[in-house]
Amino acid sequence: MDKKQSNKGALLGAAFLMATSAIGPGFLTQTAKFTGDYQASFGFVILISILLSVIVQLNVWRVLCVTGLRGQDVANKLLPGLGYVVAALVVLGGLVFNIGNVGGAALGFNTLVGIPVEAGCILAGAISIVVFLMKNAMNAMDTITKILGGIMIVVIFVVIIIVNPPVGQALKETFLPSTGYTKLFPAILTLLGGTVGGYITFSGAHRLIDAGITGKENLKEINKSSVMGMLIASIVRVFLFLAVLGVVVKGVVLNPDNPAADAFKQGAGEIGYRFFGLVLLCAAVSSIIGAAYTSVSFLKTFSKTIQKNEKWVITGFIALSTLIMTVIGKPATLMVLAGALNGLILPITLGVCLLASQKKRIVGEDYRHPVWLLVLGVVVVVLSAYLGITSLSGLSQLFA
């Protein structure tokens, strides 16, 4: 395979890695719940969160890939020691969410083919580990995330056809929501954190750095890859929104314990329920892969041992997530902590990248960061900081 073809595969792989990292069990539940709450007006929430997420991704991917430095190294160059704090937050958040991803995959297996949850946890962990034990693990990761992402899009589209949602109403309320703009603000912030919070922001950029696609000369391709990643995640979000909307507009009240599964079952019967199991399984396994890869990428520049044995450290990360999920069960308390951590990570990491973009000693003498991207990035930092501070209130539940 020539270099141009190899780069093309890595660019597409990075886009799918970012997208499928975002599309985890929480993403499915979040989208279904908000569609039930706001119905067609949720289209506006999706639109604004997509625009904000693109701003985050373009800022982060440009700075990281121009410098060729991963998130923790950019942070350490900006302020010595800050990179260790960022890495600790990302890895801890990634581990806890990965425990949830393993649980989600187990539920997917259970819904799809009736495998007991404990066995499903072990099977999900084993499948994810096999990807990283393959001879060319990076190519295998790119391929599996593309396949899983494609399956999710096709399956949800079939459900859309079955439930026949009011597309015209959804389109109208995407720009003129009947719910009112102010009531939708909290949902916009929640979606922003769920789409580009924590490790998700860095997954694709770190993949491109590993593939050697860095430097100012590759900016055009880097930008395209980052936007493509957001578009893939957005297609899944929009399709899922339409699939659930086709159910809730008929007056169905979704089960709050599992709104996405209930929507598929109410809309398409038993086959819809099985379809949801398949979507959940694909979403969870791809997120396990993305979370493990990205979390370990935050550690490998600190230790030559980790760098040399990267695939074994990733394997250990997945095995630990699987073990905790199998032994403890639903880690509800840990998920509250992880939510609070991820809420704090986005404004810190985006803020670091924005400051770094103005430092010639980091980005180089000939790089000019677009002013419009910088200004919009600052707006997102303020909004996500508000989200982060709000999410801290969840920590009180840990000590209740």
N, C-alpha and C positions, 0 to 999 in steps of 0.2 A: 504494500500500500504506500503510495507516494505521500509526501508531507502535506500537500494541499488537501488530499482526500482525508488524511488522518485528522487535520485541523477541522475540516468540515464535520467529521464525526464527533469530535470533542466539543465543538461549538453547539451542536444540536444536543449532545449528551448533557452538557452543562445546563442548557435551557430546561430539559426534561428533569434533571436532578433537582434544580431549584423548584420547579413546578410541583413535582411529586413529593418533595420534602414538605411543601406547604399543605398538600392535600392529604391530611391524616384523618384519623377518626374524629378528632375535634372539629376539623374543617367541615365534615359532613353534618355533624350534630348542630354546629353553629349556624350553618346555612339553612338547615331545615327549621330550626327553632325560630330564627328571625323571619323566615318566609311565613311561618304560621302567625307570628306576631304582627307583621306589617303588610302581609300579602303583596300586592303588586308594587307598593311603594318601596319595597326592599330593593327593587331595581336601581333606584337612585343611590342607595347605600353602596351597592356593588360598583356602580359607575365611579363614585367619588373615591372609594377605597382603591380601585384599580389605578386611578390617576395618581393618588398619593404613593402607592406601592411602586409605580414606575419611576417616580422621582427618587425614592429611596434606592432602588436597584441601580439606576443609572449613576447616581453619585458614588455608591459603594463600589460597584464593579469598575468604574473608570479609575478611581483612585488606586484600588488594589492592583488592577491589571497593568496600569501605566507604570507603577513602581515595581511590580513583580513581587510585592510583599503581601503576606497574609494579614488578616485583620489584627492579630495580636502583635505582629511585628511593626505595623504602621503605628499602633497605639504606643508601643515601647519607644519608637523613634520620636514620637511627638512628646511624650512625657515618660521617662524611664520608670518602669514598674507598673505603668497603667495596663500594659499588655497582659501581665499576669492576672490582674483583676478581671479584665475582659474575658480572658481564657477560662478562668475559674467560673464565672457567671454562665458562659456559654456551655461549658462541659457539664456543669451541674444541671442546668436547665435541660440540656440535650439528653442526659441520662434519665431524668425523671419523665420527660415526655416519651422517651423510648420505651419505658416500662408501660406507659399507656398505649403506645403503638403495638407492642406485643399482645397486650390484652385485647386491643381492637382486632388484630389479625385472628386471634383465637375465637372471638365472637363471629368473625367472618366465616371461618371454617365451620363453626357450629351452625350458623344460619344456612350456609350453602349445602353442607353434606352431613350435618349432625354429629360431627366429631366433638367429643367432650372438651370443655374449655381448657383443662390442664394439658391434655394431649395437644390441643391446638396451639398453646403457648410454645411448647417444645418444638413442634413442627415448624411454626413461623420463624422461631429463632434459628433452627437448623437450615431452613431454606436461605435465609439472609446470610448466614455464615458461609454457606457453600459458594455464594457469589464472590466473596472476598478471598476464598481459597483457590479459586480458579487461576490458571496460569497467567492470563492477562486480566487481572481483577478490574482495572479501570474500564476496559472495553466491555467487560461483562456487566459492570454497573450501568454503563451508558445504555447497553442493549436492554437490560431488564427494566429500567425505568421508562424507556420508550414503549416497550410492550405493555407494561402495566398501565401507563398513562393512556395509551391507545384503547385498551380494553374498557377503562372507565368511561371514556368519551362515548364509545359505541353503545355500551350497555345503557347509560343514562339517556342517550338519544332515543333508544328504542322505547324506554319508559315514557319519554315526552310524547312520542307518537301515540302511545296507548291512552295517556290521560288527557291529551288534547287541551293544553293550557290556553288561556286568553292572551295570546302573544301581543295583540294590538294594545290591550289595556296595559300590559307589562311595559311595552315600549313607551307609551304615553307617560306613565307614572315614573319611568326612569328619569325623565326630565322635569315633570311636574307632579311630584308626589302628593297624593291626597292627604296623607298623614301629617304633612307639614315638615319643613326642613329641620326645625330645632329639636323635634322629638326623635329624629333619626341620628343626631350627632353621636350619642353614646355607641350606637351600633357601628357607625363608621370607624370609630377609634378601635373598637373590639376587632373588627375585620382587618384593620391595618396591622394590628399586633399579631393576628392569627395567620396573615399572609406573608409578612416579612419580619416578624419578631424573632428574637433569639438567634439560633444557628442558621435559620432559613435564608437570611439575607446574604450569607457568605458561601452557601453550598456551591452555587454555580461559579462564582468568582474564584474560589479555591480550586475548583476542578480545572478551570482554564489555566491557572498558575501552574498546577501539576502537569498540564499538557504543554507548558511552555509558550502559551499564547498570551504574550505580555508586550508591553511597550507601546509608545505612541503610534507606531506604524500599524498596529492591529486594532486601533480604537473603533473603527467602523464596524468590524466584525464583532468586537466585544459588545458594543451598543446593541447590535442586532440580536445577539444571543440573549442579552439581559431582557430586552423587550419581548422576545419570543417566549422566554420562560414565564413572564407575567401573562402573556396572551394565553398560553396553555392552561395555566392555573385559572385564568379568568373564564375560559371556555367551559371548564368543568364546573366552576361556580355558577355561571349563567345557566348551563344545562340543568344543574341540580335545582336551582331556583325555579326554573320553568316546570320541572317534573313535580316538585312539591306544590307549586302554585296551582297546577291543574287539579290537585286534590283538595287543598284548603279553600279554594273559591266555591266549592260545592257545600261548604258549611261543616266540613270534617274538622274536629278538634284533635290535634295530634297528641299521642301519648308523650308526656314530658320526659319520661325516662329514656326513650329512644325515638325521638321525633322523625328521624330520617327513615328508619326501618318501618315505622308505622305508616309513613306517607307512601312508601313503595308498596306496602301490603294493601293499604286502602285503595290505592290507585290501580294496581295491576294484579291483585289477588296473590295467590301462592307463588306464581312465577315471579311476580314483582318482588316478593319477599326474598326469594332465592337470588334474584338479580342484585338486591341490596347486599346480600352476603358476599357476592362476587366483587362488587364495588368496594365494600368495606375491606375485604381481604387485600385487594390490589392497592388501595390507599394506605393501609397499615404497613404492608411489606415494603412498599416503596419508601415510606417515611422512616421505617427502621433503617433501611440502607442509607438514606440521606442523613439522618441524625447521627448514625455511628461514624460514617465517613467524615462529616464536617466537624463533629466534636473532637475526633482524634487529630484532625488537621490543625486544630488550635493548640495541640500539645507538641507536635513533632518537631517544631523549630526550637523548642526548649531543650530537647534531649536527642543526642545522636542515636541512642539505643532505641527510642520510640520511632525515630525516622527510619532506622534500618529494619525494624520489625513491625512496620506500620500495619500490615494486614493481620498480624497476630494480635496486636493491640485492639484493632477494630473488632476482631473475633471475640476477644475477651470482653469488650464493651457490650456487644450483643448478648453474649452468654450471661453476663451479670444482669442485664436488663431482663432477660428471660427467666433467670433463676429467681430474682426478686418478685416478678409477676406471678410465677408459678407457686412460690412459697407463701407470699403475703396476700395475693389476690388484688383486689382493686385498691390502688394506692391513692385514695382520695385526699389524704392530708398532704402527701408529697405533691400532688397535682396543684393544690392551692399555692404551695411554695413555688413551684415551677412557673405558674402563671404570673406570680408577683415578680420573679426574677426576669422572665421574658419581657414583662412590661417595662422593666428598668433598662434592659439591654439595648433596645432599639435607639432611644435618644442618646445614649452614651456612645454606641458604635457609629451611628450616623454623624453625631457631633464630632467625633474623632476624625472621621473621613473628611468632613467639611473643613475642619481646621487644617488637616494635613494637605488638603488641595491648595492651600494658600502658602505652603512652606516649600520654597525652592529646594531646600536641602533634602526634602522627601520626594517630591514629584519631578524634580529636575528643572533646569533653567528654561527649557523651551516649551514646557507644558503650560497651557492656559485653560483653567477650569471655567466652563461657561458661567457667566454671571447669573443668568436666569435659573440655572440649575442650582447654584449656590443659594440664591434667595429663596427659591421654593423648598430647598432642603432645610433651611433654617425654620421655615413655617412648619414643616413636618416634625422637626426636632421639638418645637414648642408643643405641638399637638400630642406627640407620642410621650413627651415628658408628663403631660397632664394625665394621659392614660396610665403611665407608670406609677405616678403618685396615687392615683385612684386604686390601682391594683394592690398597693401595699395594705389597704384596709383588709384584704383577704387574709393577711398573715395573722390577724387576731383570731381567726378560726382555729389556728394551730394550737392555741393555748387556752381555748374555751373549755 
